[in-house]
Amino acid sequence: MSQPDDASTNDSTTHFGYRQVPVAQKQKLVGEVFTSVARNYDRMNDLMSGGVHRLWKRYFVATSGVRRGDQVLDLAGGTGDIARLLRPRLGDRGRVVLGDINASMLRVGRDRLLDQGMADGVEYLQLNAEQLPFADAQFDLVTIAFGLRNVTDKPRALREMHRVLKPGGRCLVLEFSAVQSDLLRPLYDFHSFQVLPRLGRIIAGDADSYRYLAESIRKHPAQDDLRTMMEQAGFARCDYRNLTGGIVAIHSGYVA
């Protein structure tokens, strides 16, 4: 069964994992989580997924349809995985704006890409996906990978993504989703709620943040629900593709 988006018991609260919190506090609480995990984020992703997250991200970019000269906005760009994969495909005239609401994550991503010699064609901007600081129709592609579930007002963020895309532009969302296999689901639940917090405590000294991340996945809209949200935000030709039995899904939508 799909979970509601950020629907809550009343207009002034929303979910933070399995807790209900005041809407005004969620951004701060999510920020504290990612400030805590920023330094160990990539290492923990490798441990939590057995490295599979790297295959998901490569497939996400390889099937993005991005072209040389495109202007790309990578939201919740964090430690730069998606920007690093996108940049070589854009050529000299293309650029990636790597945006993240969390300064610690953005700093890690910037330092990492600079260390890898990727100085040109990448810009870094601390921003809120619900209030993008761009004029209309600026980008050919907007990507957000493993970040939408942490946005407080997802419909508003999706409307903002639609607004800043050029006509014919595409929005791509890579996110954990609803597991489709009845056999896989209990194993996935055990891994999420038993293994991940223990890994977080041992490796990062922070079990609570990784418990929240597991809970946030379960509260994220399932595949059909997110497709509907994208349609309501104005996107056309909305569709999704499940990966690894629906553990993650790639959603896409176009600006008419």
C-alpha positions as CSV (number, residue, x, y, z in Angstrom):
1,M,0.0,0.0,0.0
2,S,1.3,3.4,-0.9
3,Q,2.0,6.0,1.8
4,P,0.5,9.5,1.6
5,D,3.0,12.2,0.5
6,D,3.4,14.8,3.1
7,A,-0.3,14.6,4.1
8,S,-0.6,14.9,7.9
9,T,-3.1,14.8,10.6
10,N,-3.6,18.6,10.3
11,D,-2.4,21.5,8.2
12,S,0.5,22.4,10.6
13,T,2.3,19.1,10.8
14,T,4.1,16.7,8.5
15,H,6.0,13.5,8.8
16,F,9.7,13.2,9.7
17,G,10.2,9.5,9.3
18,Y,7.4,8.0,11.3
19,R,7.0,11.0,13.6
20,Q,4.7,13.9,13.1
21,V,6.5,17.3,13.5
22,P,5.5,20.9,12.8
23,V,5.9,21.8,9.2
24,A,8.3,24.6,10.1
25,Q,10.6,22.2,11.9
26,K,11.0,19.5,9.2
27,Q,13.5,21.4,7.1
28,K,15.7,22.0,10.2
29,L,15.5,18.3,11.3
30,V,16.3,17.0,7.8
31,G,19.2,19.5,7.7
32,E,20.6,18.1,10.9
33,V,20.4,14.6,9.5
34,F,22.4,15.4,6.4
35,T,24.9,17.6,8.3
36,S,25.6,14.6,10.5
37,V,26.0,12.1,7.7
38,A,27.7,14.3,5.1
39,R,31.3,13.2,5.8
40,N,30.5,9.5,5.7
41,Y,27.7,9.7,3.1
42,D,29.4,8.0,0.2
43,R,31.0,5.3,2.3
44,M,27.7,4.5,4.0
45,N,25.9,4.4,0.6
46,D,28.4,1.8,-0.6
47,L,28.0,-0.3,2.6
48,M,24.2,0.0,2.7
49,S,23.6,-0.9,-1.0
50,G,26.6,-3.1,-1.6
51,G,27.7,-0.6,-4.2
52,V,24.5,-1.0,-6.2
53,H,23.6,2.7,-5.8
54,R,26.5,3.4,-8.2
55,L,24.9,1.2,-10.9
56,W,21.5,2.9,-10.4
57,K,23.1,6.3,-10.8
58,R,25.0,5.4,-13.9
59,Y,21.9,3.9,-15.5
60,F,20.0,7.1,-14.5
61,V,22.4,9.3,-16.3
62,A,23.0,7.0,-19.2
63,T,19.3,7.0,-20.0
64,S,18.7,10.7,-19.3
65,G,18.8,11.7,-22.9
66,V,21.2,14.6,-22.0
67,R,23.0,16.2,-24.9
68,R,26.0,18.3,-25.5
69,G,25.4,21.9,-24.7
70,D,22.5,21.2,-22.3
71,Q,21.9,23.2,-19.2
72,V,21.2,20.9,-16.3
73,L,20.0,21.5,-12.8
74,D,20.9,18.7,-10.4
75,L,18.9,19.2,-7.2
76,A,19.8,17.6,-3.9
77,G,23.1,17.1,-5.7
78,G,24.8,16.3,-2.4
79,T,28.3,14.8,-2.8
80,G,28.3,15.2,-6.6
81,D,27.7,11.7,-7.9
82,I,25.1,12.7,-10.6
83,A,27.0,15.9,-11.6
84,R,30.2,14.0,-12.0
85,L,28.5,11.5,-14.4
86,L,26.6,14.2,-16.3
87,R,29.4,16.7,-16.9
88,P,31.4,14.7,-19.5
89,R,28.3,14.3,-21.6
90,L,27.6,18.1,-21.9
91,G,30.6,19.3,-23.8
92,D,32.3,22.7,-23.6
93,R,29.1,24.7,-23.9
94,G,27.1,22.6,-21.3
95,R,26.9,23.1,-17.6
96,V,25.6,21.5,-14.4
97,V,24.2,23.6,-11.6
98,L,24.7,21.4,-8.5
99,G,22.2,22.5,-5.9
100,D,21.6,21.3,-2.4
101,I,19.8,22.9,0.6
102,N,22.5,21.5,3.0
103,A,25.8,23.4,3.1
104,S,27.8,20.5,4.5
105,M,26.7,18.2,1.7
106,L,27.3,20.9,-0.9
107,R,30.8,21.5,0.5
108,V,31.7,17.8,0.3
109,G,30.4,17.6,-3.3
110,R,32.4,20.7,-4.4
111,D,35.6,19.5,-2.8
112,R,35.2,16.1,-4.2
113,L,34.7,17.3,-7.8
114,L,37.5,19.8,-7.6
115,D,39.8,17.1,-6.3
116,Q,38.9,15.0,-9.4
117,G,39.8,18.0,-11.7
118,M,36.2,18.9,-12.6
119,A,36.4,22.7,-12.3
120,D,34.8,23.9,-15.5
121,G,31.1,23.7,-16.3
122,V,29.9,22.9,-12.8
123,E,28.4,25.5,-10.5
124,Y,27.5,25.1,-6.9
125,L,24.5,26.7,-5.2
126,Q,22.8,26.3,-1.8
127,L,19.1,26.4,-2.6
128,N,15.7,25.2,-1.5
129,A,14.0,23.0,-4.1
130,E,10.6,24.5,-3.1
131,Q,11.8,28.1,-4.1
132,L,14.3,27.8,-6.9
133,P,16.3,31.1,-7.5
134,F,16.0,30.9,-11.3
135,A,13.9,32.6,-14.0
136,D,11.4,30.5,-15.9
137,A,12.6,28.2,-18.7
138,Q,16.3,28.1,-17.9
139,F,17.2,24.4,-18.1
140,D,17.0,21.5,-20.5
141,L,17.0,18.9,-17.8
142,V,16.3,18.8,-14.0
143,T,17.5,15.8,-12.1
144,I,17.0,14.9,-8.4
145,A,18.4,11.6,-7.1
146,F,17.5,10.3,-3.7
147,G,16.4,13.7,-2.5
148,L,12.8,14.2,-3.3
149,R,11.6,12.2,-0.3
150,N,13.3,14.6,2.1
151,V,11.5,17.7,0.6
152,T,8.8,19.0,2.9
153,D,6.4,20.2,0.1
154,K,6.9,17.8,-2.8
155,P,4.1,19.2,-5.0
156,R,5.6,22.7,-4.7
157,A,9.1,21.4,-5.5
158,L,7.8,19.6,-8.6
159,R,6.0,22.7,-9.8
160,E,9.2,24.7,-9.4
161,M,11.1,22.0,-11.4
162,H,8.4,22.4,-14.1
163,R,8.7,26.2,-14.1
164,V,12.5,26.3,-14.6
165,L,12.5,23.8,-17.5
166,K,12.4,25.0,-21.1
167,P,9.6,23.8,-23.4
168,G,10.5,20.2,-24.3
169,G,12.7,19.9,-21.1
170,R,12.7,16.8,-19.0
171,C,12.5,16.2,-15.3
172,L,14.0,12.9,-13.9
173,V,13.6,11.6,-10.4
174,L,15.6,8.7,-9.1
175,E,14.2,7.7,-5.7
176,F,13.6,4.7,-3.5
177,S,10.1,3.4,-4.1
178,A,7.7,0.6,-3.2
179,V,9.2,-2.9,-3.5
180,Q,7.1,-5.0,-5.9
181,S,8.1,-8.5,-4.9
182,D,6.4,-10.2,-1.9
183,L,9.5,-12.3,-1.5
184,L,11.9,-9.4,-1.5
185,R,9.9,-7.1,0.8
186,P,10.6,-8.8,4.2
187,L,14.3,-9.0,3.4
188,Y,14.4,-5.4,2.4
189,D,12.5,-4.4,5.6
190,F,15.0,-6.3,7.7
191,H,17.9,-4.7,6.0
192,S,16.4,-1.2,6.3
193,F,15.3,-1.3,10.0
194,Q,17.8,-3.7,11.5
195,V,21.0,-3.6,9.5
196,L,21.1,0.1,8.4
197,P,20.9,1.7,11.9
198,R,23.5,-0.7,13.2
199,L,25.8,0.2,10.3
200,G,25.1,3.9,11.0
201,R,26.1,3.5,14.7
202,I,29.3,1.5,13.9
203,I,30.6,3.4,10.9
204,A,29.2,6.9,11.4
205,G,28.4,6.9,15.1
206,D,24.8,7.9,14.2
207,A,22.1,5.2,14.3
208,D,19.2,7.7,14.5
209,S,19.9,9.5,11.2
210,Y,20.0,6.2,9.3
211,R,16.8,5.1,11.0
212,Y,15.2,8.3,9.8
213,L,16.5,7.6,6.2
214,A,14.9,4.1,6.3
215,E,11.6,5.6,7.6
216,S,11.6,8.4,5.0
217,I,11.7,5.8,2.2
218,R,8.5,4.1,3.5
219,K,6.7,7.5,3.8
220,H,7.6,8.4,0.2
221,P,4.8,8.1,-2.4
222,A,4.8,4.8,-4.3
223,Q,5.3,4.7,-8.0
224,D,1.8,5.5,-9.3
225,D,1.3,8.2,-6.6
226,L,4.4,10.0,-7.6
227,R,3.5,9.8,-11.3
228,T,0.1,11.4,-10.4
229,M,1.9,14.2,-8.4
230,M,4.1,14.9,-11.4
231,E,1.1,15.1,-13.7
232,Q,-0.6,17.5,-11.2
233,A,2.5,19.7,-11.3
234,G,2.1,20.1,-15.0
235,F,4.4,17.5,-16.5
236,A,3.3,15.6,-19.6
237,R,4.1,12.0,-20.7
238,C,4.8,11.0,-17.1
239,D,6.1,7.5,-16.6
240,Y,8.4,5.5,-14.4
241,R,10.8,2.5,-14.6
242,N,11.4,0.2,-11.7
243,L,14.9,-0.9,-10.9
244,T,15.9,-3.9,-8.7
245,G,12.3,-5.0,-8.2
246,G,11.0,-1.5,-7.3
247,I,13.6,-0.8,-4.6
248,V,14.2,2.3,-6.6
249,A,12.3,3.8,-9.6
250,I,13.1,6.4,-12.2
251,H,10.3,8.8,-12.8
252,S,10.2,11.1,-15.9
253,G,8.1,13.9,-17.1
254,Y,8.3,16.5,-19.9
255,V,7.3,20.2,-20.3
256,A,4.9,20.5,-23.2
